[in-house]
Amino acid sequence: MGVHLPEGAGNAKPFFPLASARRFAQTTAMHRRRFAATTALAAATPAFAAGPEHALASFDHEIGEFMAARKVPGGALAVVKDGRLVHAHGFGWADAEQKVPVEADSLFRIASISKPVTGVAVLQLVERGKLTLDTRVRELLPHRAVVPPGGQADARWKQITVRHCLQHTGGWDRAQSFDPMFRARQIAAATGTPVPASADAVIQFMLGQPLDFDPGTRHAYSNFGYCILGRLLEQLTHQPYEQFVKDSVLAPCGIRAMRLGRTLAAHRAEREVRYHTPDHATAESLFPGTPAKVPWPYGGFNLEAMDAHGGWLASAVDLVRFAAALRDPAKCPLLQPETWQALHAAPPAPVSRNDDGSLKETFYACGWSVRPAIGQPGKANYWHTGSLPGTRTLLVRRRDGLAWAVLFNQRQEIPNLPDAAIDPAMHRAADAVKEWPKEDLFPKFAGPRAAASLRA
């Protein structure tokens, strides 16, 4: 559900850029008419002539280029500079069939960008003395292992720590074995629990499975490690995972609209976009009472079980609120400076080390991918991606005070047009800006429906 993305280069041409947020109301109608007249989900998204240029038009152009090439129905973008929201746009369709446009505050499944949120929540418990990064997770999990007939529990489970789960070094390698978060039917059968398997059932099952490597010896991206962290948060706070995160992580950032998503289309949240696949792919439904075949995003996997590693809904604006809150360790409303440093620290050796023992160019910390800036001590780029059928997302915190969130309601499967190209495109857009706006647009998005004034 997430991968490390390099910075890169490429080209761009204008799309249908919306004006800055303060001109949003004046231009939205024009762009909707253009878009409705010339595109549909099954047809190629056209490249429109640019409207009036504005200071951050480079971002709109890059988003448009990316969407047009891949026929992505809808997307959203928000950009922060030195803690100020300077850009917030919606592009295309939130629902391509009903011709509902994406707004700057539309909600998207953010997939694995949920991990940085969970990482901060776990570090808050470290500050409160509820656990340490070296606490062994098996000592806190109340789950009973479901061991296959003739098998036995892997003794290495006792070595797995909170740090291992945060940094993807716990011993699970989905490339070597499998990702249990996408085996809802098989795990339900093995544990004797209802389909689709819950997060607790997944843990019971995995407690009876062998690890793929010794904990702490190497990095292998693991959704399951964050599933465990979600259950530890519940165990130690005596609250549902969602409620603790809302109260302790999101509220201090001024975020009110984020919530956990649900799988089925009938349970789509207010202002949540509809998710599309390029070829209208279907899957066998995991949910009783639904058709046997359903669109992949609406029953092919169990989003509810993915809460702590991939289950959140958010707008681009709220994601950059979260990023802005982590900008300055001395003023962070979420973590003390020492804990902020621990959140971004490299994993202990031998993980992410070169043959000579030096730290690799990039590494995964406690919920963030990190690229230290060469020759700039203390400076780094931090980022995370998210990916599910119907969803592609990116959140970046750059070393120069910039941050951006980009959300799309379609994931691609085109080898020569990788979704990863959005990362270098956004860096190009940022580097092309000659002067950054001084206005802060965050107050215009102060509440769940505050952005309505921009659309009136």
Helices and strands as residue ranges (DSSP letters): G 21-23, H 24-38, H 57-70, E 74-81, E 84-95, E 100-101, E 108-109, G 111-113, H 114-127, G 137-139, G 155-159, H 162-167, G 180-182, H 184-191, H 199-206, H 223-237, H 241-245, I 246-250, G 251-253, E 259-260, G 265-267, E 282-284, E 293-295, G 296-298, G 303-306, H 307-310, E 312-314, H 316-325, H 337-344, E 363-364, E 369-372, E 380-388, E 391-397, E 402-408, G 419-421, H 422-431, G 442-445, H 452-455
